[in-house]
Amino acid sequence: MSALQMTTILVGVGTLVLTLELIRRNRLRADHALPWLFVAAIVIILGAVPQLIPLASRMIGVHYPPTLLLTVGLFLSVLMLLFQGMTISEAVRRNRDLAQQIALLRWQIEWVQEELVRLNAPGTYSSEPHPLSRSSAERK
């Protein structure tokens, strides 16, 4: 086994171990780790059986085998970036929705506190409904 093969296998195993450790420590969600586990497995396989690269190149019609590796690597990188972008966009949307809900709840708490202060003042009574409460007709 050549030094290049050993290095490739060690990089694959290192990626695999690091990914599993991040999952174990709850630093990486399992669904986000799947692409990394896939990449680690492919690197280990290609390190152990380097003849697969020229074989795949001939089957696809690529004349220079390293070109296939670079093209596939670039394609997988773009897919991972797209996936990360989608994940970040979803997190930003959820963050915005939660911030709006918190702001609304704070406003409601302040309104209730003001009403309590006003109701506890001597000689006052409020019969006006809460501005966000639904009437009985709207509930049906």
C-alpha positions as CSV (number, residue, x, y, z in Angstrom):
1,M,0.0,0.0,0.0
2,S,1.5,3.3,-1.0
3,A,1.9,6.4,1.1
4,L,-0.8,8.2,-0.9
5,Q,-3.3,5.4,-0.3
6,M,-2.5,5.4,3.5
7,T,-2.8,9.2,3.6
8,T,-6.2,9.1,1.8
9,I,-7.5,6.4,4.0
10,L,-6.4,8.3,7.2
11,V,-8.0,11.5,5.9
12,G,-11.3,9.6,5.3
13,V,-11.2,7.9,8.7
14,G,-10.3,11.2,10.4
15,T,-13.3,12.9,8.7
16,L,-15.5,10.0,9.8
17,V,-14.3,10.1,13.4
18,L,-14.6,13.9,13.6
19,T,-18.2,13.8,12.2
20,L,-19.3,11.1,14.6
21,E,-17.7,12.9,17.5
22,L,-19.5,16.2,16.5
23,I,-22.8,14.2,16.4
24,R,-22.1,12.6,19.8
25,R,-21.5,16.0,21.4
26,N,-24.6,17.5,19.8
27,R,-22.5,20.0,17.8
28,L,-23.8,18.6,14.5
29,R,-27.2,17.3,13.7
30,A,-27.4,13.8,12.2
31,D,-29.3,15.0,9.1
32,H,-26.6,17.6,8.5
33,A,-23.9,15.0,9.0
34,L,-25.0,12.6,6.3
35,P,-23.2,14.4,3.5
36,W,-20.0,14.4,5.5
37,L,-20.4,10.7,6.4
38,F,-20.9,10.0,2.7
39,V,-17.8,12.0,1.7
40,A,-15.7,10.2,4.4
41,A,-16.9,6.8,3.1
42,I,-16.1,7.7,-0.5
43,V,-12.6,8.9,0.5
44,I,-11.9,5.7,2.4
45,I,-13.1,3.5,-0.5
46,L,-11.1,5.5,-3.1
47,G,-8.0,5.3,-0.8
48,A,-8.4,1.6,-0.4
49,V,-9.2,0.9,-4.1
50,P,-7.6,3.6,-6.2
51,Q,-8.2,1.6,-9.4
52,L,-11.9,2.8,-9.2
53,I,-11.0,6.3,-10.3
54,P,-9.5,5.3,-13.7
55,L,-12.3,2.7,-14.1
56,A,-15.0,5.3,-13.5
57,S,-13.3,7.8,-15.8
58,R,-13.2,5.2,-18.7
59,M,-16.9,4.4,-18.1
60,I,-17.9,8.0,-18.2
61,G,-15.6,8.9,-21.0
62,V,-13.2,11.2,-19.1
63,H,-9.7,11.0,-20.6
64,Y,-7.8,12.4,-17.5
65,P,-9.0,10.6,-14.3
66,P,-8.1,13.5,-11.9
67,T,-10.5,15.7,-13.8
68,L,-13.3,13.4,-12.8
69,L,-12.3,13.7,-9.1
70,L,-12.1,17.5,-9.3
71,T,-15.5,17.8,-11.1
72,V,-17.3,15.5,-8.7
73,G,-15.7,17.3,-5.8
74,L,-16.7,20.7,-7.1
75,F,-20.2,19.4,-7.8
76,L,-20.5,18.0,-4.2
77,S,-19.2,21.2,-2.8
78,V,-21.8,23.3,-4.6
79,L,-24.5,20.9,-3.4
80,M,-23.3,21.2,0.2
81,L,-23.2,25.0,-0.1
82,L,-26.8,25.0,-1.5
83,F,-27.9,22.8,1.4
84,Q,-26.3,25.1,4.0
85,G,-27.9,28.1,2.3
86,M,-31.3,26.5,2.6
87,T,-30.6,25.6,6.2
88,I,-29.5,29.2,7.0
89,S,-32.5,30.7,5.2
90,E,-34.9,28.5,7.2
91,A,-33.2,29.5,10.5
92,V,-33.4,33.2,9.6
93,R,-37.2,32.8,8.8
94,R,-37.8,30.9,12.0
95,N,-35.8,33.5,14.0
96,R,-37.8,36.4,12.5
97,D,-41.1,34.6,13.2
98,L,-40.1,33.9,16.8
99,A,-38.9,37.5,17.3
100,Q,-42.3,38.8,16.1
101,Q,-44.2,36.4,18.4
102,I,-42.0,37.5,21.4
103,A,-42.7,41.2,20.5
104,L,-46.4,40.5,20.4
105,L,-46.4,38.6,23.7
106,R,-44.4,41.4,25.4
107,W,-46.9,44.0,24.1
108,Q,-49.8,41.9,25.5
109,I,-48.1,41.5,28.8
110,E,-47.5,45.3,29.0
111,W,-51.2,45.9,28.1
112,V,-52.4,43.5,30.8
113,Q,-50.1,45.1,33.3
114,E,-51.4,48.6,32.4
115,E,-55.0,47.4,32.7
116,L,-54.3,45.9,36.1
117,V,-52.8,49.1,37.3
118,R,-55.7,51.0,35.9
119,L,-58.2,48.6,37.4
120,N,-56.6,48.8,40.8
121,A,-56.8,52.5,40.8
122,P,-59.6,53.7,43.2
123,G,-62.9,54.4,41.4
124,T,-62.0,53.0,38.0
125,Y,-63.5,50.2,35.9
126,S,-62.8,49.3,32.3
127,S,-65.4,47.5,30.2
128,E,-63.5,47.8,27.0
129,P,-62.1,44.4,25.6
130,H,-58.5,43.6,25.0
131,P,-57.6,44.9,21.5
132,L,-56.3,41.5,20.4
133,S,-59.1,39.4,21.9
134,R,-61.7,38.0,19.5
135,S,-65.4,38.6,20.0
136,S,-67.7,35.6,20.4
137,A,-68.9,36.1,16.8
138,E,-65.4,35.7,15.5
139,R,-64.7,32.6,17.5
140,K,-67.6,30.7,15.8
